[in-house]
Each structure stands twice: as C-alpha cells, then as structure tokens.
Amino acid sequence: MLLTWVEVRDSITMGLNSLRANKLRSALTILGVMIGVASVMGLASIIDGLNGAVDEEIDSIGSNIIEMDRFPPGTDYDELTDAERNRPYMGVGEAEAIRDNCPSVDGVAPQNHHWAQGGNVAKYKNRKHTNHRLHGTWPAYLKVKDQNLSDGRFHTPWDLQTRAMVCVIGADIVDGLFEGEEPVGSMIRVNGNLFEVIGVFERRTSNFDATTDNNLVSIPLTTYEKLHPWDEALTLVARAQKYDMIDQAREEIINALRVYRKVPFNKENNFALSTQETFKDQVANITKYLYMAMIVITSVGLMVGGIGVMNIMLVSVTERTREIGVRKAIGAKRSNIVAQFLTEAMTLSGAGGVIGVAFGALVGLLVNSLLGFPLAISPFWAALGFTVSVSVGLVSGVYPAVKASRLDPIEALRYE
C-alpha cells in the first residue's frame, strides 16, 4: 500500500526532527554521503572547467586549422607495423604541393622543432633564458596560426631564400633577456648561434603556456635546415579559408599529398590529418577516464555513508519500538511501516546530498577560479548527486524498515 501525501509529509518531518534532535549523530551519519556527493560535484565541476579551458584554447588557435604528420596524435609507436614505421617524413615538397594545389587552403606553414640537450638557451649580454621552444617555419606561419606581432616584423621570403640569421621571439623571452631594453635590432645567441631579433610575438594569455608563442624563438625554415641538416622531419599546419570549408580543404590536401607521395589508389594514406575537433576528442577521451576514476573514488564515500544510514535507522527502530507497536495496534499495515522508515532514511541521506552538492559546487568554483578555468556547475551532476544520495538512503533503509515492519505489536507495546 502506498503512502498518502500526509504520511509522506509526516515521515519527512519525522526524519528532519530526528536530524535536529540528534545533531552530532546525524552529522556523522550523513558525513559519508556528503563527502561522496561533494566529491562527485567538485570533481565534475573541475573537469568541466578543464574541458571548457581546453576548448577555449583550441578555439583561440583557430577552428579551421589542419595539421599533417606521419601519424595521428596519440599514436602508440610500439604498436606500429614495419610498413607504418617506414612511412616517409613530411617535407617541404608536401607543403609546396598543398600550397600550389589546394585552393580552399588559405596558407600552409611547415615547422621543425629543436630541443637541445638540457634545454634551448638564449643569451643576451650577461642574461640568459632557458627551456624555450625553437622552431623553423615559413612566413605564412603568422597567417596560419592567426598570430600577431607587438613589435618588428616576421620572416620574409627573402629571409627564407638567403637563410638569414634572424629570429622572432616571444614576450616571455623579451622579459627574461632585455629588462626594458629594445629587443628589435639586438643580437642574441640561441644555442651558441648568433641571431638578429627582427620581431616580437604579441603576448597571449593562456592556461596552457605550451600552446602559446610567449616562449618561442622562431627562425626561417631554411636557416633551421642549415643549422640542423640531419633533422628532416616536418609537421605541416594549414588553414582553411573558412570553417565551413574545412572538409573541402581536407579532401584537397589528401588528394595533393597522395599524388605527391605516390600513394597507390588501392593503398591507405601514409600520412595523417588532424583538426581542432580531433584534439577536442582526445581531451574528451582523457576526461572520460577521469570521470570513471571519480566515480570509483566517490563510491567509497557513498558506501560508507550508506552503512552509516543503515546503522542510524537500526538505532531508530530500536528507540521507537513502542511507537511502532502503537501504530500497528491502531491498524497500520507492514507496508505503512516500511514506507515510513524508507522515507525517513531517504530524507536523512537526501539532506547529506543537498549539503554535498552545495559544498562540492563551491569547491569546484573555487578551484576553477584559482586555475583560471571557466566556472562550470553541471546541473546534470548536481541532479545525479542528489538522486544517488537519496538512492543510498533507499537501499540502506530497506533492512531497518523491514525489521521494523516485522515487529510483533504485543511485544513492541511491552518494550521499555
């Protein structure tokens, strides 16, 4: 028999009165539920904030960017076949093929990165800046990456043709080397090689400094090849004219690369293309495992909370044995007793869920604010956390409720 609304209201009132009458005991009882729900809510908010920050970072680079390399990002090189290992590297020829044969592409910039043993080192007078990125690229780099300069100029086709010893540096390197002096026109040494600074990248704020050019030394690709002739592997970055032309640009790039790399019509591509959506999917795949780990961790707190709720409800059954006997004596059925105690158990754990949702949301907002992530509160996880907390009360209250319903009314009335 189902409870009427009056009985449900009275059961909830009894549960809340029990919370008020035994504050310490009730607080300890719902602590596990509260911690579990707060963990779910807090971690979900942080992960959502991380996803939002990554999406913002990727979108700031440009949603119409296409990258080309031998293998897709995240490839496990230990699982490659011999044929895959023998794929030819991307080179300048591929970049020229894309530039000349892909009308939907607005620009292409081959890049090659160098990491010196112990980190790249830039020196100016008696000052030194370490662990920055060093790459060689084409003049189209600025256009492809939608980057601007705060001072000076970028590489020109003439710099590329003459293998000029010039460089454009990031704002962090300017701060580390020049201390208020004018960088453009100055001579610096990068890994022992003398370069003239011709430009400075505009500073960009980011949660992920590795994705900005604040810590980059950029030199013409031909100059890079002169200094590092053994390093032939390039990464190509292209830009579609518009976002809605990215699929067309992909097809044109694939056709141009297959022709240039002489891939037979019945063979798969010996190269890989990735877009910003690819990187978003990778991040989503990583956060999927974070969500799984979050669920495992919070399950422990919820299990402990469930045991606490069961214990307190068993104590409540014992304390209210005489009351149960009176109710049965005046006509209450077993189903009424079961429903009453289940409602009280769910009220108890639901209170812990409400507190947990509020506390977890505050923690998530605080952490996201400190990390500079977008503030994110997920209604889905808030609703799920509360629902799970009530469900814990339901499951944990079954045994005490059934025990209460089976009490003999005569024996219960005699209980002191």
TIDO-479554 format. One record per residue (C-alpha): x, y, z; residue number from 1. Coordinates in Angstrom, 1 decimal, decimal comma, m for minus. Layout:
! residues N
R      xx      yy      zz  num
R       X       Y       Z  NUM
...
! end
This chain:
! residues 416
R      xx      yy      zz  num
R     0,0     0,0     0,0    1
R     1,4     3,4    m1,0    2
R     1,7     6,2     1,5    3
R    m0,6     9,2     1,2    4
R     0,8    12,7     0,8    5
R     0,1    13,3     4,5    6
R     2,0    10,2     5,5    7
R     4,9    11,2     3,3    8
R     4,9    14,7     4,8    9
R     4,8    13,3     8,3   10
R     7,6    10,8     7,6   11
R     9,8    13,6     6,1   12
R     9,0    15,7     9,2   13
R    10,0    12,8    11,5   14
R    13,3    12,4     9,6   15
R    14,1    16,1     9,9   16
R    13,1    16,1    13,6   17
R    15,5    13,2    14,1   18
R    18,3    15,2    12,5   19
R    17,6    18,2    14,8   20
R    17,2    16,0    17,9   21
R    20,5    14,2    17,4   22
R    22,7    16,7    15,6   23
R    26,1    15,1    16,2   24
R    24,9    11,6    15,4   25
R    23,0    12,7    12,3   26
R    26,0    14,7    11,1   27
R    28,3    11,7    11,5   28
R    25,7     9,6     9,8   29
R    25,4    11,7     6,7   30
R    29,1    12,6     6,5   31
R    30,0     9,7     4,2   32
R    27,1    10,6     1,8   33
R    28,0    14,3     2,0   34
R    31,7    13,6     1,1   35
R    30,8    11,2    m1,7   36
R    28,3    13,7    m3,3   37
R    30,6    16,6    m2,7   38
R    33,5    14,7    m4,4   39
R    31,3    14,0    m7,4   40
R    30,1    17,6    m7,7   41
R    33,5    19,2    m7,1   42
R    35,5    16,9    m9,4   43
R    32,8    17,1   m12,1   44
R    32,9    21,0   m11,9   45
R    36,7    20,9   m12,2   46
R    36,7    18,5   m15,1   47
R    34,0    20,6   m16,9   48
R    36,1    23,7   m16,2   49
R    39,2    21,9   m17,7   50
R    37,2    20,9   m20,8   51
R    36,0    24,4   m21,2   52
R    39,5    25,8   m20,9   53
R    40,9    23,3   m23,4   54
R    38,0    24,2   m25,8   55
R    38,7    27,9   m25,4   56
R    42,4    27,3   m26,0   57
R    41,8    25,2   m29,2   58
R    39,2    27,7   m30,5   59
R    41,7    30,6   m29,9   60
R    44,2    28,9   m32,2   61
R    41,5    28,6   m34,9   62
R    38,8    26,2   m35,6   63
R    39,8    25,9   m39,3   64
R    43,4    24,6   m38,6   65
R    44,5    21,3   m40,2   66
R    47,7    19,6   m39,1   67
R    49,6    16,9   m41,1   68
R    52,1    14,4   m39,9   69
R    53,2    10,8   m40,5   70
R    50,9     9,6   m37,7   71
R    47,9    10,9   m35,9   72
R    48,3    12,4   m32,4   73
R    48,5     9,9   m29,6   74
R    49,9     7,1   m31,7   75
R    51,5     4,2   m29,8   76
R    54,7     3,8   m31,7   77
R    55,3     0,4   m30,1   78
R    52,3    m1,0   m32,0   79
R    53,2     0,3   m35,5   80
R    53,8    m2,2   m38,3   81
R    57,0    m2,2   m40,2   82
R    55,2    m0,6   m43,2   83
R    54,0     2,2   m41,0   84
R    57,4     2,7   m39,4   85
R    58,8     3,2   m42,9   86
R    56,4     6,0   m43,9   87
R    58,4     8,9   m45,4   88
R    58,6    12,1   m43,3   89
R    56,7    15,2   m44,2   90
R    58,9    17,6   m46,0   91
R    59,0    20,9   m47,8   92
R    57,7    19,2   m51,0   93
R    54,5    18,3   m49,3   94
R    54,0    21,8   m48,1   95
R    54,6    23,2   m51,6   96
R    52,1    20,6   m53,1   97
R    49,4    21,8   m50,6   98
R    50,2    25,5   m51,3   99
R    50,0    25,0   m55,1  100
R    47,1    22,6   m55,4  101
R    44,6    23,3   m52,7  102
R    42,5    26,4   m53,5  103
R    40,5    26,0   m50,2  104
R    43,7    26,4   m48,2  105
R    44,5    29,9   m47,1  106
R    48,1    29,2   m46,1  107
R    50,5    26,4   m45,1  108
R    53,4    26,6   m42,7  109
R    55,8    23,7   m42,3  110
R    57,6    23,6   m39,0  111
R    60,5    21,8   m37,4  112
R    61,2    22,0   m33,7  113
R    64,6    21,6   m31,9  114
R    65,2    20,6   m28,3  115
R    68,8    21,0   m27,2  116
R    70,2    18,6   m24,6  117
R    69,4    20,3   m21,3  118
R    67,0    22,7   m23,0  119
R    67,4    25,5   m25,5  120
R    69,4    28,5   m24,3  121
R    69,1    32,1   m25,4  122
R    71,7    34,7   m24,2  123
R    71,9    38,5   m24,4  124
R    74,8    40,3   m22,7  125
R    75,1    38,6   m19,3  126
R    71,4    37,5   m19,2  127
R    70,2    34,0   m20,1  128
R    66,8    32,4   m20,9  129
R    66,4    28,7   m20,9  130
R    63,9    25,9   m21,9  131
R    62,1    27,8   m24,6  132
R    60,9    26,4   m27,8  133
R    62,9    26,8   m31,1  134
R    61,4    26,2   m34,5  135
R    61,9    26,9   m38,1  136
R    59,0    27,8   m40,3  137
R    57,7    29,7   m43,3  138
R    56,5    33,4   m43,5  139
R    52,9    32,1   m43,7  140
R    53,1    31,0   m40,0  141
R    51,6    34,2   m38,7  142
R    48,6    33,9   m41,0  143
R    48,1    30,2   m40,4  144
R    48,2    30,5   m36,6  145
R    46,4    33,8   m36,5  146
R    49,3    35,3   m34,6  147
R    50,3    39,0   m34,3  148
R    53,5    40,8   m33,5  149
R    53,8    43,5   m30,9  150
R    57,0    44,9   m32,5  151
R    59,1    44,5   m35,6  152
R    58,3    42,1   m38,5  153
R    58,2    38,4   m39,2  154
R    60,3    36,4   m41,6  155
R    60,0    37,3   m45,3  156
R    60,5    35,2   m48,4  157
R    63,9    36,9   m48,8  158
R    64,9    35,7   m45,3  159
R    63,9    32,2   m46,4  160
R    65,8    32,5   m49,6  161
R    69,0    33,8   m48,1  162
R    68,9    31,6   m45,0  163
R    69,1    34,8   m42,9  164
R    70,2    34,5   m39,3  165
R    67,2    36,4   m37,9  166
R    64,6    35,4   m35,3  167
R    61,3    36,4   m33,8  168
R    61,0    35,9   m30,1  169
R    58,1    35,5   m27,6  170
R    57,2    38,0   m24,9  171
R    58,5    35,8   m22,1  172
R    61,9    35,7   m23,7  173
R    61,9    39,5   m24,0  174
R    61,1    39,8   m20,3  175
R    64,0    37,4   m19,5  176
R    66,7    38,9   m21,7  177
R    66,1    42,6   m22,2  178
R    64,7    44,1   m19,0  179
R    63,3    47,2   m20,6  180
R    65,7    47,5   m23,5  181
R    64,6    47,4   m27,1  182
R    64,8    43,8   m28,4  183
R    64,3    44,5   m32,1  184
R    67,7    45,0   m33,8  185
R    69,6    43,4   m30,9  186
R    71,8    40,4   m31,4  187
R    71,2    37,3   m29,3  188
R    72,8    33,8   m29,2  189
R    70,5    30,8   m29,4  190
R    72,2    27,6   m28,6  191
R    75,5    29,3   m29,5  192
R    74,3    30,7   m32,8  193
R    74,1    34,5   m33,3  194
R    70,7    35,9   m34,5  195
R    69,3    39,3   m35,0  196
R    66,0    39,9   m33,3  197
R    63,6    41,3   m36,0  198
R    60,2    40,9   m34,2  199
R    58,4    40,1   m31,0  200
R    55,2    37,9   m30,8  201
R    52,2    39,5   m29,2  202
R    51,6    38,1   m25,7  203
R    48,7    35,8   m25,4  204
R    47,2    34,7   m22,1  205
R    46,6    31,1   m21,7  206
R    46,0    28,3   m19,1  207
R    48,4    26,2   m21,1  208
R    51,6    28,2   m21,8  209
R    52,9    25,4   m24,1  210
R    50,3    26,3   m26,7  211
R    51,3    30,0   m27,0  212
R    54,2    31,7   m28,7  213
R    55,2    33,6   m25,5  214
R    58,1    31,2   m25,0  215
R    59,1    30,7   m28,7  216
R    62,1    31,5   m30,8  217
R    61,1    31,4   m34,5  218
R    63,7    31,3   m37,3  219
R    63,3    30,8   m41,1  220
R    63,0    27,2   m42,0  221
R    65,9    27,3   m44,4  222
R    68,1    28,7   m41,6  223
R    66,9    25,9   m39,4  224
R    67,9    23,4   m42,1  225
R    71,3    25,0   m42,4  226
R    71,9    24,6   m38,7  227
R    70,3    21,2   m38,3  228
R    70,7    19,4   m41,6  229
R    70,2    16,0   m40,1  230
R    66,7    16,9   m38,8  231
R    64,4    16,4   m41,8  232
R    61,0    15,5   m40,2  233
R    58,5    18,4   m40,5  234
R    55,0    19,0   m39,2  235
R    52,7    20,8   m41,6  236
R    50,0    23,2   m40,4  237
R    47,4    24,6   m42,9  238
R    44,5    26,9   m42,6  239
R    41,2    26,5   m44,5  240
R    39,8    29,8   m45,8  241
R    36,7    29,4   m43,7  242
R    35,4    27,0   m41,1  243
R    32,7    25,7   m43,4  244
R    35,3    24,9   m46,0  245
R    37,4    22,7   m43,7  246
R    36,0    19,4   m45,1  247
R    36,7    20,6   m48,7  248
R    40,2    21,7   m47,7  249
R    40,8    18,3   m46,1  250
R    39,9    16,5   m49,3  251
R    42,1    18,7   m51,4  252
R    45,0    18,2   m49,0  253
R    44,6    14,4   m49,0  254
R    44,5    14,3   m52,8  255
R    47,6    16,6   m53,1  256
R    49,6    14,5   m50,6  257
R    48,6    11,2   m52,1  258
R    49,7    12,4   m55,6  259
R    53,0    13,9   m54,2  260
R    53,8    10,9   m52,0  261
R    52,8     8,5   m54,9  262
R    50,3     6,5   m52,8  263
R    48,7     3,8   m54,9  264
R    44,9     4,1   m55,4  265
R    44,3     0,9   m53,5  266
R    46,5     1,8   m50,5  267
R    45,7     3,7   m47,4  268
R    47,2     7,2   m46,7  269
R    50,8     7,1   m45,5  270
R    50,1    10,3   m43,5  271
R    47,5    11,6   m41,0  272
R    45,4    14,7   m40,8  273
R    44,0    16,2   m37,6  274
R    41,8    19,2   m36,9  275
R    40,9    21,0   m33,8  276
R    38,0    18,7   m33,3  277
R    40,5    15,8   m33,2  278
R    42,2    17,4   m30,3  279
R    38,9    18,1   m28,5  280
R    38,0    14,4   m29,0  281
R    41,3    13,4   m27,5  282
R    40,7    15,6   m24,4  283
R    37,2    14,2   m24,1  284
R    38,6    10,7   m24,2  285
R    41,1    11,6   m21,4  286
R    38,4    13,2   m19,2  287
R    36,2    10,1   m19,7  288
R    38,7     8,1   m17,7  289
R    38,9    11,0   m15,1  290
R    35,1    10,6   m14,8  291
R    35,5     6,9   m14,3  292
R    38,1     7,4   m11,6  293
R    35,9    10,0   m10,0  294
R    33,0     7,5    m9,8  295
R    35,2     4,8    m8,2  296
R    36,6     7,2    m5,6  297
R    33,3     8,7    m4,7  298
R    31,6     5,3    m4,5  299
R    33,7     4,6    m1,4  300
R    32,3     7,6     0,4  301
R    28,8     6,7    m0,6  302
R    29,2     3,1     0,6  303
R    30,5     4,4     4,0  304
R    27,5     6,8     4,1  305
R    25,1     4,0     3,3  306
R    26,4     1,9     6,2  307
R    26,0     4,9     8,5  308
R    22,5     5,5     7,4  309
R    21,6     1,8     7,9  310
R    23,1     1,9    11,4  311
R    21,3     5,0    12,4  312
R    18,0     3,6    11,1  313
R    18,5     0,4    13,1  314
R    19,1     2,5    16,2  315
R    15,9     4,5    15,3  316
R    13,9     1,3    15,0  317
R    15,1     0,2    18,5  318
R    14,4     3,6    20,0  319
R    10,9     3,7    18,5  320
R     9,8     0,1    19,1  321
R     6,9     1,2    21,3  322
R     5,8     3,7    18,8  323
R     5,8     1,0    16,1  324
R     3,7    m1,2    18,4  325
R     1,1     1,6    18,9  326
R     0,9     2,2    15,1  327
R     0,3    m1,5    14,4  328
R    m2,2    m1,7    17,2  329
R    m4,4     1,0    15,7  330
R    m4,3    m0,5    12,2  331
R    m1,0     0,4    10,4  332
R     0,0    m2,3     8,0  333
R     3,5    m3,6     7,4  334
R     3,7    m1,7     4,1  335
R     2,9     1,6     6,0  336
R     5,8     0,9     8,5  337
R     8,2     0,0     5,6  338
R     7,3     3,1     3,6  339
R     7,6     5,3     6,7  340
R    11,1     4,2     7,6  341
R    12,3     4,2     4,0  342
R    11,1     7,8     3,6  343
R    12,9     8,8     6,8  344
R    16,1     7,1     5,6  345
R    15,9     8,9     2,2  346
R    15,3    12,2     4,0  347
R    18,4    11,6     6,1  348
R    20,6    10,8     3,2  349
R    19,0    13,4     0,9  350
R    19,9    16,1     3,4  351
R    23,5    14,9     3,1  352
R    23,2    15,0    m0,6  353
R    21,9    18,6    m0,6  354
R    24,9    19,7     1,6  355
R    27,3    17,7    m0,5  356
R    26,0    19,3    m3,8  357
R    26,4    22,8    m2,3  358
R    29,8    22,2    m0,8  359
R    31,1    20,4    m3,9  360
R    29,9    23,2    m6,2  361
R    31,7    25,8    m4,0  362
R    34,9    23,8    m4,1  363
R    34,7    23,3    m7,8  364
R    34,1    27,0    m8,4  365
R    37,0    28,0    m6,1  366
R    39,5    25,6    m7,8  367
R    38,4    26,7   m11,3  368
R    38,8    30,3   m10,3  369
R    42,3    29,7    m8,9  370
R    43,4    27,7   m12,0  371
R    41,8    30,3   m14,4  372
R    39,4    27,7   m15,8  373
R    35,9    28,7   m16,9  374
R    33,5    28,5   m13,9  375
R    31,3    25,5   m14,5  376
R    28,5    23,9   m12,5  377
R    26,8    21,0   m14,2  378
R    23,0    20,7   m13,4  379
R    23,3    17,0   m14,6  380
R    25,9    16,1   m11,9  381
R    24,1    18,1    m9,3  382
R    20,8    16,2   m10,0  383
R    22,7    12,9   m10,3  384
R    24,5    13,5    m6,9  385
R    21,2    14,3    m5,1  386
R    19,5    11,3    m6,8  387
R    22,3     9,0    m5,8  388
R    22,3    10,2    m2,2  389
R    18,5     9,6    m2,0  390
R    19,0     6,1    m3,6  391
R    21,7     5,3    m0,9  392
R    19,1     6,1     1,7  393
R    16,6     3,9     0,0  394
R    18,9     0,9    m0,3  395
R    20,3     1,4     3,2  396
R    16,9     1,8     4,8  397
R    15,4    m1,4     3,4  398
R    16,7    m3,8     6,1  399
R    15,8    m1,5     9,1  400
R    12,4    m0,8     7,5  401
R    11,6    m4,5     7,0  402
R    12,8    m5,2    10,5  403
R    10,5    m2,6    12,0  404
R     7,5    m3,9    10,0  405
R     8,0    m7,4    11,3  406
R     7,9    m6,4    15,0  407
R     5,1    m8,1    16,9  408
R     2,8    m5,4    18,1  409
R     2,2    m7,0    21,5  410
R     5,9    m7,4    22,2  411
R     6,6    m3,9    20,9  412
R     4,0    m2,4    23,3  413
R     5,7    m4,2    26,2  414
R     9,1    m2,7    25,1  415
R    10,6    m0,3    27,7  416
! end
